[in-house]
């Protein structure tokens, strides 16, 4: 069992961002918190998508929550890249965020309305 706990600890350490590698040094604590929240939202999305395969009666709700969590992760990614909209970033670098963030919201709504 301790090997399993060590593997989980290694996975958590790999998912946590390194404070020394933060892009914007003006507010490192805020950036660090936003990175952790983004990673948590991605993890939540992953868990809910995997659970949706096993619970056939609730798969619409589970996938909707997964898509909403993914959209939230894209919001935090946009905030991190643009330094909370203080830095102008070329649209070609934000293209994925602009397309997939709203798409995840629409797909989540689609699963809720089924």
Helices and strands as residue ranges (DSSP letters): H 2-15, G 19-21, H 28-54, G 56-58, H 59-81, H 91-112
